[in-house]
């Protein structure tokens, strides 16, 4: 309870002299939470992360990536079939959710070697 029964992670990286390409596939298994004396179940979810990094030279690398590219969100209390929201709809997700409920985010980073 509180943690997924299973967690699966498959990561793949392809590199050349000019660029790196990375994919990260995650599966978070079903998990449960409790409210009052009820055990409430939440479904398993998949997420995909990716990053493309370009090496301009031996010193400068710039990367563009995304975490949770398909914007997968955890089930809400209502999705679980629980008759009411424990936090009075202020907090729609269980505190035990293994997923980030903020959804997808995209980033850009630079790395410079002196």
C-alpha positions, 0 to 999 in steps of 0.5 A, spaced: 500 500 500 502 506 498 507 504 493 506 501 486 507 493 486 511 494 480 516 499 477 519 498 470 524 502 467 527 501 460 532 506 458 536 506 451 541 511 449 544 512 442 550 516 441 555 519 435 560 524 435 555 529 434 549 527 438 546 523 443 539 521 443 536 518 450 529 514 451 526 512 458 520 508 458 517 507 465 511 503 468 509 505 475 504 499 477 497 499 481 498 502 488 493 503 493 491 509 498 486 509 504 481 514 506 477 513 513 477 505 513 476 504 505 482 502 501 482 505 494 486 503 488 489 507 483 491 504 476 498 503 473 501 508 468 506 509 463 511 515 462 516 516 456 522 521 457 526 523 451 532 527 450 536 530 444 543 533 445 548 536 440 555 536 441 557 543 437 565 541 439 568 538 445 567 543 449 559 545 448 553 541 448 546 543 448 540 538 449 533 539 449 528 534 452 522 532 455 519 528 462 513 525 461 512 527 454 505 524 453 502 528 459 500 522 463 497 524 470 495 520 476 488 517 477 484 522 481 480 520 487 474 520 483 477 516 477 478 511 483 471 510 484 471 512 491 465 516 492 468 522 495 474 526 495 478 526 501 481 533 501 474 536 499 477 537 492 482 541 494 487 535 493 485 531 487 490 526 487 493 521 492 499 523 496 502 516 494 502 517 487 508 515 484 507 520 478 508 527 478 501 530 478 504 537 474 504 533 468 509 534 462 515 538 462 520 540 457 527 543 458 533 545 455 540 545 458 547 547 456 554 544 458 560 547 457 567 544 459 573 549 461 
